[in-house]
Amino acid sequence: KKTEQLMSPYHWNILETAVRITQSNGATEKSGCYIRNNIHQSGESQKGFFAKNLLGIYSVAQLLRVSNVFCRIIVISSLICSFGWTGAVHAAGEKGAVDWPNGFVTAVGYGTAAPGNNPAKAMLNARRAAEIDAQRALLEAIKGVHIDTQTTVGGTLQRDVVTRTRVEGVIRGATIANQDVKMVNGSPMATVTMRLCLDGRSPECTGKPVLVSAINLDTYANQPEAAVAYTAPASAPNVASSPSYPPARRPAIFDRTRPATGAIVLLDNQRFERVLLPVVTAQQKGQYVLVYGVRRVAPEVVRTFGIVRYAISLEQARAMESAGVNPIIIFAEAIDPNNRIAINPEDATILEESIRYGNNFLEKGRVAIVQ
């Protein structure tokens, strides 16, 4: 009852935001972070319900040693309310996600603000708070993107202040894909979906800052790992327990009477970590040598478009502009422990023969990987 007296409608709205996020992220009774969807059960008021259950939720969470971040949000929100703080609040929104096939990074942000005497201004403040939350979620999603097997964008940002500044500029240039601002119990509630361009392949990203430019992908061509020449093991190169080599080579598929326009590599559900700079190799004379990677692509293409597009099906890969009208479809034979894709030497030879006579689609980065 004391808690109910201390908290204004605006503060209850903050708490409701935290609870809503908790529910949307799959919290359960077992985690000690569950709240019923119907907060008006048995005629109980919204304030009464939260006041009665707040300490109970926290106590159960402590008892079960719950570390769920959304439980913490509820507790932090209650402390903010207790001190009567009335600034704009943006809750810890859902983490962003990388849309590899379409070339975007997307994130959702939530925000609210003190209603005051000007509802229109309060709604603008709530939307701005949601935008800030979405931008923070975009940054977290970007940090988890792998440049290669050993390097993440997050690791690069820690080491390179200049790159971090450029990436922050890309985030500030993110566009609003969807937004919803409404008044709930007299206080504004905002949800904003933002996205930024992973690369410049989408028409929507023409002329906009893109992530691959901000992190200088082309400079990775100078690193020793990009050369990829290593001795083949005595056994099958796929040291991982699964998948193993197929019993027989499946030949590459394309119309040999016409020039090839791109390459599509099928992984057949083999375990592979999507990276900005994948490496394709083939065995030659006891060594695995580079067939495709950042060193095979023109620097200006790497800086703007990256070197690969990912698809979830062959049909989706065929529909990509980078595939062209006659892509070479190649079946990967293995993924080595360092996340490098191994193809059959005969397929590597077909690729090399196809890019002769001014038809170097590899240099243009016209490669898709189906996973």
VOBA-1610 file (N, C-alpha, C; in pm, whole numbers, padded with zeros to 5 digits, always signed):
BEGIN
Lys+00083-00120+00000Lys+00000+00000+00000Lys+00086+00126+00000Lys+00196+00122+00076Lys+00286+00237+00079Lys+00345+00262-00059Thr+00385+00153-00126Thr+00440+00165-00261Thr+00339+00227-00355Glu+00213+00184-00343Glu+00107+00235-00429Glu+00088+00384-00408Gln+00103+00431-00287Gln+00084+00573-00257Gln+00199+00656-00315Leu+00320+00600-00315Leu+00437+00675-00358Leu+00445+00691-00509Met+00389+00597-00582Met+00412+00592-00725Met+00300+00661-00802Ser+00340+00749-00894Ser+00245+00821-00978Ser+00203+00733-01095Pro+00098+00771-01170Pro+00061+00694-01290Pro+00177+00679-01386Tyr+00260+00782-01399Tyr+00377+00773-01487Tyr+00472+00663-01442His+00493+00654-01311His+00585+00552-01259His+00528+00413-01279Trp+00397+00400-01262Trp+00337+00269-01289Trp+00355+00231-01435Asn+00353+00329-01520Asn+00371+00303-01663Asn+00511+00251-01692Ile+00612+00305-01621Ile+00748+00254-01636Ile+00753+00107-01598Leu+00691+00075-01484Leu+00693-00062-01437Leu+00621-00154-01534Glu+00509-00107-01587Glu+00435-00188-01683Glu+00519-00215-01808Thr+00598-00114-01848Thr+00687-00134-01963Thr+00786-00246-01936Ala+00845-00245-01818Ala+00940-00351-01782Ala+00874-00487-01783Val+00752-00493-01728Val+00681-00621-01724Val+00649-00670-01865Arg+00608-00576-01950Arg+00574-00614-02087Arg+00694-00672-02159Ile+00812-00610-02138Ile+00934-00662-02199Ile+00965-00801-02143Thr+00947-00818-02013Thr+00970-00948-01951Thr+00885-01055-02017Gln+00757-01026-02035Gln+00667-01125-02094Gln+00703-01152-02239Ser+00742-01047-02315Ser+00773-01066-02456Ser+00899-01146-02477Asn+00982-01156-02376Asn+01106-01232-02388Asn+01097-01370-02325Gly+00976-01419-02305Gly+00956-01557-02267Gly+00983-01589-02122Ala+00970-01493-02032Ala+00988-01523-01890Ala+00878-01617-01843Thr+00908-01701-01748Thr+00813-01800-01700Thr+00803-01795-01549Glu+00704-01865-01496Glu+00689-01873-01351Glu+00812-01935-01287Lys+00869-02032-01357Lys+00984-02103-01301Lys+01102-02009-01279Ser+01117-01908-01366Ser+01230-01817-01353Ser+01208-01715-01243Gly+01092-01710-01185Gly+01065-01611-01083Gly+01043-01473-01142Cys+01016-01466-01270Cys+01003-01337-01337Cys+00875-01334-01420Tyr+00771-01399-01370Tyr+00646-01411-01446Tyr+00539-01320-01388Ile+00465-01256-01475Ile+00350-01177-01433Ile+00233-01210-01523Arg+00116-01228-01464Arg-00001-01264-01543Arg-00033-01158-01647Asn-00085-01204-01762Asn-00121-01110-01867Asn-00238-01023-01824Asn-00334-01080-01755Asn-00452-01004-01716Asn-00429-00944-01578Ile-00389-00817-01576Ile-00356-00755-01448Ile-00480-00707-01374His-00595-00724-01435His-00719-00680-01371His-00802-00798-01321Gln-00738-00912-01300Gln-00813-01029-01255Gln-00879-01000-01120Ser-00998-01054-01102Ser-01075-01044-00977Ser-01103-00899-00938Gly-01107-00810-01039Gly-01138-00670-01013Gly-01026-00595-00946Glu-00908-00653-00939Glu-00796-00588-00871Glu-00743-00475-00957Ser-00708-00362-00896Ser-00657-00249-00971Ser-00515-00277-01020Gln-00479-00203-01126Gln-00344-00217-01179Gln-00240-00185-01073Lys-00259-00073-01000Lys-00163-00034-00898Lys-00154-00138-00787Gly-00270-00186-00745Gly-00271-00284-00638Gly-00200-00411-00678Phe-00221-00454-00803Phe-00157-00577-00849Phe-00005-00564-00847Phe+00047-00455-00905Phe+00192-00441-00910Phe+00252-00421-00772Ala+00186-00340-00689Ala+00238-00315-00555Ala+00246-00444-00475Lys+00144-00529-00490Lys+00139-00653-00413Lys+00242-00754-00461Asn+00270-00752-00593Asn+00354-00857-00650Asn+00500-00818-00669Leu+00531-00689-00661Leu+00667-00648-00688Leu+00769-00712-00594Leu+00743-00703-00462Leu+00836-00762-00367Leu+00836-00913-00377Gly+00722-00970-00406Gly+00716-01115-00422Gly+00801-01163-00538Ile+00794-01090-00648Ile+00875-01126-00765Ile+01024-01118-00730Tyr+01062-01009-00665Tyr+01203-00991-00630Tyr+01250-01099-00533Ser+01166-01132-00437Ser+01203-01234-00337Ser+01221-01370-00402Val+01128-01407-00490Val+01140-01536-00559Val+01265-01538-00645Ala+01292-01425-00714Ala+01411-01418-00799Ala+01537-01438-00715Gln+01541-01377-00598Gln+01657-01395-00510Gln+01668-01540-00463Leu+01555-01595-00427Leu+01554-01732-00376Leu+01605-01830-00481Leu+01563-01809-00608Leu+01604-01899-00716Leu+01734-01857-00781Arg+01794-01748-00729Arg+01919-01696-00784Arg+01907-01666-00933Val+01800-01599-00966Val+01773-01565-01105Val+01862-01450-01148Ser+01927-01463-01265Ser+02011-01357-01318Ser+01949-01294-01441Asn+01824-01327-01468Asn+01758-01274-01587Asn+01760-01122-01585Val+01811-01063-01692Val+01824-00917-01697Val+01690-00848-01687Phe+01584-00912-01731Phe+01454-00847-01728Phe+01397-00843-01586Cys+01438-00937-01502Cys+01403-00925-01360Cys+01469-00800-01303Arg+01592-00777-01341Arg+01663-00660-01290Arg+01594-00532-01335Ile+01542-00533-01458Ile+01474-00414-01508Ile+01358-00378-01417Ile+01282-00478-01373Ile+01168-00452-01285Ile+01215-00389-01155Val+01321-00444-01097Val+01370-00391-00970Val+01424-00251-00988Ile+01503-00229-01093Ile+01558-00096-01118Ile+01446+00004-01140Ser+01344-00037-01217Ser+01233+00053-01243Ser+01165+00094-01112Ser+01148-00002-01021Ser+01083+00030-00894Ser+01166+00127-00811Leu+01301+00113-00817Leu+01386+00205-00744Leu+01378+00345-00802Ile+01373+00354-00935Ile+01359+00484-01000Ile+01230+00551-00953Cys+01123+00472-00949Cys+00994+00527-00908Cys+00999+00574-00763Ser+01067+00499-00677Ser+01071+00533-00535Ser+01137+00668-00511Phe+01235+00701-00598Phe+01303+00829-00582Phe+01232+00942-00655Gly+01119+00910-00719Gly+01038+01014-00781Gly+01101+01076-00904Trp+01191+01002-00974Trp+01256+01058-01094Trp+01156+01064-01207Thr+01154+01175-01283Thr+01051+01194-01385Thr+01108+01220-01523Gly+01235+01182-01549Gly+01292+01202-01682Gly+01243+01096-01779Ala+01284+01108-01903Ala+01248+01008-02004Ala+01318+00877-01972Val+01250+00768-01992Val+01304+00636-01961Val+01295+00550-02086His+01405+00484-02118His+01398+00387-02228His+01438+00252-02173Ala+01345+00158-02183Ala+01369+00025-02129Ala+01469-00050-02214Ala+01526-00156-02157Ala+01622-00237-02231Ala+01548-00320-02335Gly+01541-00269-02454Gly+01461-00334-02559Gly+01521-00465-02605Glu+01451-00530-02694Glu+01496-00658-02747Glu+01628-00639-02821Lys+01711-00740-02820Lys+01837-00733-02892Lys+01809-00726-03040Gly+01900-00661-03111Gly+01885-00652-03255Gly+01919-00784-03322Ala+01895-00790-03450Ala+01920-00910-03527Ala+01977-00873-03664Val+02061-00960-03718Val+02120-00939-03849Val+02038-01013-03953Asp+01988-00940-04050Asp+01915-00997-04163Asp+02014-01017-04277Trp+02084-01129-04273Trp+02190-01154-04371Trp+02141-01156-04515Pro+02031-01225-04548Pro+01988-01230-04688Pro+01959-01092-04748Asn+01899-01003-04669Asn+01861-00872-04722Asn+01963-00763-04693Gly+02060-00793-04608Gly+02167-00698-04583Gly+02133-00587-04486Phe+02063-00620-04377Phe+02026-00518-04277Phe+02055-00568-04136Val+02070-00473-04043Val+02071-00503-03901Val+01950-00429-03844Thr+01865-00501-03772Thr+01739-00444-03723Thr+01732-00457-03572Ala+01671-00357-03506Ala+01655-00361-03361Ala+01528-00286-03322Val+01473-00324-03205Val+01352-00262-03152Val+01387-00190-03023Gly+01335-00070-03006Gly+01355+00006-02883Gly+01223+00048-02822Tyr+01221+00063-02688Tyr+01101+00103-02615Tyr+01132+00229-02534Gly+01033+00315-02520Gly+01055+00435-02442Gly+00927+00493-02387Thr+00940+00572-02281Thr+00828+00644-02223Thr+00882+00775-02167Ala+00795+00863-02124Ala+00837+00993-02072Ala+00730+01046-01978Ala+00768+01143-01896Ala+00672+01206-01805Ala+00566+01280-01888Pro+00438+01262-01856Pro+00332+01323-01937Pro+00335+01475-01934Gly+00352+01537-01819Gly+00355+01683-01810Gly+00224+01745-01855Asn+00232+01871-01895Asn+00113+01943-01940Asn+00098+01946-02091Asn+00194+01889-02161Asn+00192+01891-02307Asn+00202+01748-02359Pro+00091+01681-02385Pro+00094+01541-02431Pro+00173+01522-02560Ala+00163+01618-02653Ala+00234+01604-02780Ala+00385+01601-02757Lys+00434+01690-02670Lys+00576+01692-02640Lys+00618+01566-02567Ala+00533+01517-02478Ala+00563+01395-02405Ala+00576+01276-02501Met+00490+01270-02602Met+00497+01161-02699Met+00623+01170-02783Leu+00665+01293-02816Leu+00791+01310-02888Leu+00909+01264-02803Asn+00907+01298-02674Asn+01015+01255-02585Asn+01019+01104-02571Ala+00902+01040-02565Ala+00896+00895-02554Ala+00952+00830-02680Arg+00916+00887-02795Arg+00968+00831-02919Arg+01119+00846-02928Arg+01170+00961-02885Arg+01314+00981-02887Arg+01383+00883-02793Ala+01324+00858-02677Ala+01382+00760-02584Ala+01385+00622-02648Ala+01278+00587-02722Ala+01273+00457-02789Ala+01378+00449-02899Glu+01402+00559-02969Glu+01504+00562-03073Glu+01642+00537-03013Ile+01669+00602-02901Ile+01799+00583-02834Ile+01816+00438-02792Asp+01708+00379-02740Asp+01713+00239-02699Asp+01738+00149-02819Ala+01672+00178-02931Ala+01691+00097-03052Ala+01833+00111-03105Gln+01888+00232-03100Gln+02026+00252-03146Gln+02125+00175-03059Arg+02098+00171-02929Arg+02184+00094-02839Arg+02175-00055-02872Ala+02055-00102-02903Ala+02038-00243-02940Ala+02106-00273-03073Leu+02104-00177-03167Leu+02175-00194-03293Leu+02325-00212-03269Leu+02380-00130-03180Leu+02522-00139-03149Leu+02556-00275-03090Glu+02472-00325-02999Glu+02497-00457-02940Glu+02491-00566-03045Ala+02397-00555-03139Ala+02387-00656-03245Ala+02509-00651-03336Ile+02554-00530-03367Ile+02671-00514-03453Ile+02796-00572-03388Lys+02809-00553-03259Lys+02926-00606-03189Lys+02940-00757-03204Gly+02827-00825-03217Gly+02832-00971-03228Gly+02857-01024-03367Val+02862-00935-03467Val+02885-00980-03605Val+03031-01022-03621His+03053-01138-03681His+03188-01188-03705His+03241-01134-03838Ile+03359-01073-03831Ile+03426-01031-03955Ile+03489-01154-04019Asp+03564-01228-03941Asp+03612-01360-03982Asp+03596-01451-03861Thr+03654-01569-03866Thr+03634-01663-03757Thr+03687-01612-03624Gln+03796-01538-03627Gln+03863-01496-03505Gln+03830-01354-03461Thr+03766-01276-03546Thr+03746-01134-03518Thr+03599-01097-03524Thr+03552-01027-03422Thr+03417-00973-03423Thr+03425-00821-03438Val+03315-00762-03479Val+03310-00617-03490Val+03332-00555-03352Gly+03276-00618-03248Gly+03294-00567-03112Gly+03440-00560-03072Gly+03516-00663-03105Gly+03658-00664-03074Gly+03733-00553-03147Thr+03694-00530-03271Thr+03756-00423-03349Thr+03725-00286-03289Leu+03602-00267-03243Leu+03563-00138-03186Leu+03641-00109-03058Gln+03674-00213-02982Gln+03751-00193-02860Gln+03894-00149-02890Arg+03948-00197-03001Arg+04088-00168-03033Arg+04105-00039-03115Asp+04004-00004-03191Asp+04019+00105-03289Asp+03915+00213-03264Val+03959+00326-03211Val+03868+00436-03180Val+03810+00497-03307Val+03891+00507-03412Val+03844+00566-03538Val+03731+00483-03597Thr+03749+00352-03597Thr+03644+00264-03650Thr+03518+00276-03565Arg+03534+00284-03435Arg+03418+00298-03347Arg+03340+00426-03380Thr+03412+00533-03406Thr+03345+00659-03440Thr+03267+00645-03570Arg+03326+00576-03668Arg+03256+00557-03796Arg+03132+00470-03779Val+03145+00366-03698Val+03030+00277-03675Val+02918+00352-03603Glu+02955+00434-03507Glu+02854+00513-03438Glu+02782+00607-03535Gly+02856+00657-03634Gly+02793+00740-03736Gly+02693+00662-03819Val+02726+00535-03851Val+02632+00450-03924Val+02506+00427-03842Ile+02523+00407-03711Ile+02408+00384-03624Ile+02320+00508-03617Arg+02383+00624-03610Arg+02304+00748-03607Arg+02226+00768-03737Gly+02277+00711-03844Gly+02209+00722-03973Gly+02107+00613-03997Ala+02084+00526-03898Ala+01984+00419-03914Ala+01846+00479-03937Thr+01766+00410-04017Thr+01633+00460-04050Thr+01527+00393-03963Ile+01417+00462-03946Ile+01305+00407-03870Ile+01217+00326-03965Ala+01211+00196-03940Ala+01130+00108-04023Ala+00985+00104-03978Asn+00964+00122-03848Asn+00827+00119-03794Asn+00827+00188-03658Gln+00717+00255-03625Gln+00707+00319-03495Gln+00562+00322-03450Asp+00545+00320-03319Asp+00412+00325-03260Asp+00421+00403-03129Val+00348+00513-03121Val+00346+00595-03001Val+00200+00614-02960Lys+00169+00580-02836Lys+00032+00595-02789Lys+00032+00626-02640Met-00079+00679-02595Met-00096+00712-02453Met-00156+00593-02381Val-00093+00552-02273Val-00142+00442-02190Val-00154+00492-02047Asn-00277+00495-01996Asn-00301+00543-01860Asn-00244+00683-01838Gly-00254+00767-01942Gly-00210+00905-01930Gly-00064+00929-01956Ser+00014+00825-01985Ser+00157+00840-02012Ser+00189+00786-02151Pro+00286+00845-02220Pro+00319+00799-02356Pro+00402+00672-02354Met+00370+00582-02447Met+00446+00458-02466Met+00488+00451-02611Ala+00616+00431-02636Ala+00668+00431-02773Ala+00744+00303-02802Thr+00724+00251-02922Thr+00800+00137-02973Thr+00853+00176-03110Val+00983+00166-03128Val+01046+00206-03253Val+01133+00092-03305Thr+01115+00058-03433Thr+01200-00039-03500Thr+01292+00035-03596Met+01422+00014-03578Met+01521+00081-03663Met+01609-00021-03733Arg+01662+00019-03846Arg+01754-00071-03915Arg+01860+00009-03988Leu+01975-00053-04002Leu+02085+00008-04075Leu+02134-00090-04181Cys+02211-00039-04274Cys+02255-00119-04388Cys+02384-00195-04354Leu+02378-00325-04370Leu+02497-00408-04351Leu+02596-00382-04465Asp+02544-00374-04586Asp+02624-00342-04704Asp+02539-00260-04800Gly+02594-00229-04916Gly+02524-00142-05009Gly+02453-00211-05121Arg+02424-00340-05106Arg+02361-00414-05217Arg+02214-00381-05234Ser+02146-00349-05127Ser+02004-00317-05137Ser+01986-00178-05197Pro+01889-00161-05288Pro+01862-00027-05344Pro+01831+00076-05235Glu+01774+00030-05125Glu+01741+00119-05014Glu+01866+00179-04951Cys+01980+00113-04968Cys+02103+00157-04903Cys+02191+00244-04993Thr+02144+00271-05114Thr+02222+00354-05206Thr+02245+00493-05147Gly+02371+00532-05139Gly+02404+00664-05087Gly+02403+00675-04936Lys+02375+00567-04866Lys+02371+00571-04720Lys+02498+00508-04661Pro+02535+00547-04540Pro+02651+00482-04476Pro+02620+00336-04446Val+02716+00249-04473Val+02696+00106-04452Val+02804+00052-04359Leu+02772-00058-04293Leu+02863-00112-04191Leu+02995-00158-04252Val+02993-00225-04367Val+03117-00278-04425Val+03215-00167-04459Ser+03163-00049-04490Ser+03252+00065-04517Ser+03312+00119-04388Ala+03232+00122-04283Ala+03277+00178-04157Ala+03390+00098-04093Ile+03391-00032-04115Ile+03492-00115-04050Ile+03609-00150-04143Asn+03613-00087-04262Asn+03727-00105-04354Asn+03757-00252-04383Leu+03660-00321-04436Leu+03679-00464-04464Leu+03794-00490-04559Asp+03818-00400-04653Asp+03921-00424-04754Asp+04060-00437-04692Thr+04082-00377-04574Thr+04214-00385-04512Thr+04247-00526-04464Tyr+04146-00610-04448Tyr+04171-00748-04403Tyr+04236-00833-04511Ala+04239-00785-04634Ala+04307-00858-04741Ala+04456-00863-04719Asn+04509-00770-04637Asn+04652-00765-04612Asn+04696-00857-04498Gln+04601-00918-04429Gln+04637-01004-04317Gln+04680-01141-04367Pro+04776-01205-04299Pro+04826-01336-04343Pro+04718-01442-04356Glu+04616-01435-04268Glu+04513-01539-04271Glu+04436-01538-04403Ala+04436-01423-04472Ala+04359-01413-04596Ala+04422-01492-04709Ala+04551-01526-04696Ala+04618-01600-04802Ala+04571-01744-04808Val+04549-01807-04694Val+04498-01942-04681Val+04576-02042-04765Ala+04690-02082-04714Ala+04762-02194-04771Ala+04811-02276-04653Tyr+04750-02391-04633Tyr+04788-02473-04519Tyr+04787-02619-04559Thr+04867-02697-04490Thr+04885-02838-04525Thr+04761-02918-04493Ala+04721-03001-04585Ala+04603-03084-04564Ala+04635-03193-04464Pro+04542-03223-04372Pro+04564-03332-04277Pro+04563-03466-04346Ala+04616-03564-04276Ala+04623-03697-04336Ala+04486-03754-04361Ser+04393-03723-04273Ser+04256-03771-04289Ser+04173-03664-04359Ala+04043-03683-04358Ala+03953-03587-04422Ala+03972-03450-04358Pro+03970-03341-04437Pro+03995-03208-04380Pro+03890-03162-04283Asn+03775-03220-04287Asn+03672-03181-04191Asn+03695-03257-04062Val+03774-03200-03973Val+03812-03269-03851Val+03693-03284-03756Ala+03596-03196-03769Ala+03479-03204-03683Ala+03410-03337-03701Ser+03341-03381-03596Ser+03277-03511-03600Ser+03168-03520-03705Ser+03101-03409-03733Ser+02999-03408-03836Ser+02989-03267-03892Pro+02951-03252-04018Pro+02921-03358-04113Pro+03049-03414-04175Ser+03042-03531-04231Ser+03156-03593-04296Ser+03145-03571-04446Tyr+03248-03611-04518Tyr+03246-03595-04662Tyr+03137-03680-04725Pro+03071-03629-04828Pro+02975-03711-04901Pro+03050-03822-04974Pro+02983-03932-05004Pro+03052-04047-05065Pro+03105-04017-05204Ala+03043-03926-05278Ala+03089-03898-05413Ala+03068-03750-05444Arg+03151-03700-05534Arg+03140-03558-05570Arg+03011-03534-05649Arg+02945-03426-05612Arg+02831-03381-05690Arg+02877-03269-05780Pro+02868-03286-05908Pro+02926-03187-05999Pro+02855-03052-05991Ala+02929-02949-06026Ala+02872-02815-06030Ala+02763-02807-06136Ile+02663-02722-06108Ile+02548-02708-06197Ile+02545-02567-06255Phe+02547-02558-06387Phe+02526-02432-06458Phe+02523-02461-06608Asp+02482-02363-06684Asp+02475-02378-06829Asp+02613-02350-06888Arg+02680-02453-06931Arg+02817-02439-06980Arg+02825-02374-07118Thr+02711-02356-07184Thr+02712-02293-07316Thr+02709-02141-07307Arg+02690-02088-07185Arg+02683-01943-07166Arg+02783-01902-07058Pro+02825-01777-07058Pro+02917-01731-06953Pro+02851-01739-06816Ala+02929-01781-06718Ala+02879-01784-06580Ala+02869-01641-06528Thr+02772-01617-06442Thr+02747-01481-06393Thr+02770-01466-06242Gly+02795-01574-06172Gly+02814-01569-06028Gly+02835-01709-05975Ala+02846-01721-05844Ala+02864-01852-05781Ala+02774-01863-05659Ile+02715-01980-05643Ile+02633-02012-05526Ile+02690-02137-05462Val+02724-02130-05336Val+02783-02244-05264Val+02677-02298-05168Leu+02645-02425-05185Leu+02546-02492-05099Leu+02618-02566-04987Leu+02579-02536-04863Leu+02645-02598-04748Leu+02576-02725-04700Asp+02455-02750-04747Asp+02382-02873-04708Asp+02374-02892-04557Asn+02336-02788-04486Asn+02313-02794-04341Asn+02439-02823-04260Gln+02555-02810-04320Gln+02678-02826-04243Gln+02694-02705-04149Arg+02756-02731-04036Arg+02770-02627-03935Arg+02867-02520-03982Phe+02818-02396-03985Phe+02898-02286-04036Phe+02856-02157-03966Glu+02953-02077-03924Glu+02928-01948-03861Glu+02931-01840-03968Arg+02818-01770-03986Arg+02814-01665-04087Arg+02910-01552-04050Val+02992-01513-04145Val+03091-01408-04124Val+03087-01314-04243Leu+03138-01193-04224Leu+03144-01097-04333Leu+03245-01137-04439Leu+03352-01206-04396Leu+03459-01244-04488Leu+03479-01396-04487Pro+03389-01471-04550Pro+03407-01616-04554Pro+03526-01653-04644Val+03575-01773-04624Val+03688-01823-04702Val+03650-01956-04765Val+03672-01968-04895Val+03647-02093-04968Val+03781-02146-05015Thr+03807-02273-04987Thr+03935-02334-05022Thr+03914-02462-05102Ala+04024-02512-05158Ala+04024-02642-05227Ala+04162-02703-05211Gln+04166-02835-05209Gln+04293-02905-05189Gln+04368-02918-05321Gln+04494-02878-05318Gln+04581-02890-05435Gln+04720-02931-05390Lys+04765-03045-05435Lys+04900-03095-05405Lys+04928-03097-05255Gly+04834-03149-05178Gly+04855-03166-05036Gly+04832-03043-04953Gln+04792-02931-05016Gln+04764-02809-04942Gln+04625-02758-04977Tyr+04568-02685-04882Tyr+04443-02615-04910Tyr+04478-02473-04950Val+04432-02431-05066Val+04465-02299-05118Val+04337-02217-05133Leu+04354-02087-05137Leu+04241-01996-05145Leu+04173-02005-05282Val+04044-02027-05279Val+03962-02021-05399Val+03885-01890-05403Tyr+03829-01854-05287Tyr+03755-01727-05279Tyr+03767-01669-05139Gly+03786-01539-05133Gly+03797-01467-05007Gly+03819-01320-05037Val+03849-01244-04935Val+03860-01099-04952Val+03971-01062-05049Arg+04074-01145-05061Arg+04184-01114-05152Arg+04144-01129-05299Arg+04036-01198-05325Arg+03993-01219-05463Arg+03894-01113-05509Val+03859-01020-05422Val+03757-00920-05454Val+03821-00782-05461Ala+03776-00701-05557Ala+03829-00566-05573Ala+03802-00484-05447Pro+03901-00406-05399Pro+03884-00330-05275Pro+03763-00238-05275Glu+03734-00174-05389Glu+03619-00084-05392Glu+03487-00159-05377Val+03485-00285-05421Val+03366-00368-05403Val+03353-00410-05257Val+03466-00448-05196Val+03465-00489-05056Val+03415-00376-04966Arg+03462-00255-04992Arg+03426-00140-04908Arg+03278-00105-04916Thr+03216-00131-05030Thr+03077-00090-05050Thr+02978-00204-05035Phe+03012-00320-05089Phe+02916-00430-05096Phe+02954-00552-05013Gly+03077-00556-04960Gly+03121-00678-04895Gly+03157-00782-04999Ile+03170-00908-04957Ile+03213-01010-05053Ile+03114-01125-05066Val+03004-01122-04991Val+02914-01238-04995Val+02773-01196-04958Arg+02676-01274-05007Arg+02538-01265-04960Arg+02500-01404-04911Tyr+02419-01408-04806Tyr+02372-01535-04751Tyr+02226-01554-04784Ala+02190-01679-04807Ala+02051-01713-04837Ala+02014-01837-04758Ile+01884-01857-04738Ile+01837-01975-04666Ile+01788-02084-04759Ser+01785-02056-04889Ser+01742-02156-04986Ser+01808-02126-05120Leu+01815-02226-05204Leu+01872-02207-05338Leu+01787-02109-05418Glu+01655-02118-05401Glu+01566-02028-05475Glu+01593-01883-05437Gln+01613-01858-05308Gln+01641-01722-05263Gln+01774-01673-05319Ala+01874-01761-05323Ala+02005-01723-05376Ala+01996-01693-05526Arg+01921-01773-05599Arg+01906-01751-05742Arg+01840-01616-05772Ala+01751-01573-05682Ala+01678-01449-05704Ala+01762-01325-05675Met+01877-01344-05610Met+01963-01230-05579Met+02030-01176-05704Glu+02041-01046-05709Glu+02103-00982-05825Glu+02246-01028-05846Ser+02316-01055-05737Ser+02456-01095-05748Ser+02474-01229-05818Ala+02370-01313-05818Ala+02381-01444-05882Ala+02378-01433-06034Gly+02309-01333-06086Gly+02296-01322-06230Gly+02204-01428-06287Val+02210-01445-06419Val+02119-01538-06487Val+02176-01678-06499Asn+02305-01693-06477Asn+02366-01825-06494Asn+02473-01850-06388Pro+02432-01860-06261Pro+02531-01884-06155Pro+02581-02028-06155Ile+02704-02046-06112Ile+02759-02180-06092Ile+02719-02228-05953Ile+02648-02337-05947Ile+02603-02392-05818Ile+02701-02501-05776Ile+02765-02479-05663Ile+02871-02568-05614Ile+02830-02626-05479Phe+02855-02754-05459Phe+02825-02821-05333Phe+02951-02826-05247Ala+02944-02764-05130Ala+03058-02767-05039Ala+03081-02908-04988Glu+03207-02946-04977Glu+03238-03081-04929Glu+03257-03086-04778Ala+03305-02979-04720Ala+03331-02981-04576Ala+03349-02839-04524Ile+03334-02826-04393Ile+03368-02703-04322Ile+03476-02741-04222Asp+03594-02679-04235Asp+03702-02719-04146Asp+03685-02653-04008Pro+03765-02694-03909Pro+03749-02639-03773Pro+03766-02488-03764Asn+03829-02426-03864Asn+03847-02281-03866Asn+03740-02210-03948Asn+03629-02280-03973Asn+03513-02222-04040Asn+03538-02192-04189Arg+03638-02256-04247Arg+03665-02237-04389Arg+03589-02343-04469Ile+03534-02301-04581Ile+03455-02390-04665Ile+03546-02458-04766Ala+03542-02591-04769Ala+03623-02667-04864Ala+03535-02718-04977Ile+03577-02692-05101Ile+03505-02745-05218Ile+03596-02840-05293Asn+03538-02916-05385Asn+03615-03012-05462Asn+03712-02939-05556Pro+03834-02992-05572Pro+03931-02928-05662Pro+03879-02910-05804Glu+03797-03003-05851Glu+03742-02989-05986Glu+03650-02868-05996Asp+03573-02844-05890Asp+03486-02726-05890Asp+03568-02598-05884Ala+03679-02602-05811Ala+03768-02487-05805Ala+03824-02457-05944Thr+03857-02561-06018Thr+03907-02543-06154Thr+03800-02482-06244Ile+03676-02528-06229Ile+03565-02472-06308Ile+03550-02323-06280Leu+03560-02284-06153Leu+03550-02142-06119Leu+03661-02062-06186Glu+03783-02112-06179Glu+03895-02039-06237Glu+03879-02025-06388Glu+03832-02130-06453Glu+03813-02124-06598Glu+03699-02030-06636Ser+03601-02017-06548Ser+03483-01937-06579Ser+03509-01787-06570Ile+03612-01748-06496Ile+03636-01603-06478Ile+03740-01549-06575Arg+03778-01630-06672Arg+03873-01583-06772Arg+03804-01493-06874Tyr+03886-01427-06953Tyr+03839-01348-07067Tyr+03743-01236-07023Gly+03783-01164-06917Gly+03708-01048-06875Gly+03577-01076-06804Asn+03561-01197-06752Asn+03436-01233-06684Asn+03462-01267-06538Asn+03538-01184-06470Asn+03578-01215-06332Asn+03468-01173-06234Phe+03367-01257-06220Phe+03258-01227-06127Phe+03303-01243-05982Leu+03410-01316-05958Leu+03462-01326-05822Leu+03518-01192-05776Glu+03585-01123-05864Glu+03640-00992-05832Glu+03529-00892-05797Lys+03410-00916-05851Lys+03296-00828-05824Lys+03216-00872-05702Gly+03261-00979-05636Gly+03193-01026-05516Gly+03058-01089-05543Arg+03040-01149-05658Arg+02911-01206-05694Arg+02902-01351-05647Val+02902-01367-05516Val+02900-01500-05453Val+02795-01502-05345Ala+02720-01611-05340Ala+02618-01631-05235Ala+02643-01766-05169Ile+02615-01772-05041Ile+02627-01897-04965Ile+02489-01934-04911Val+02448-02057-04936Val+02318-02105-04891Val+02336-02191-04769Gln+02273-02149-04660Gln+02285-02223-04534Gln+02148-02240-04474
//
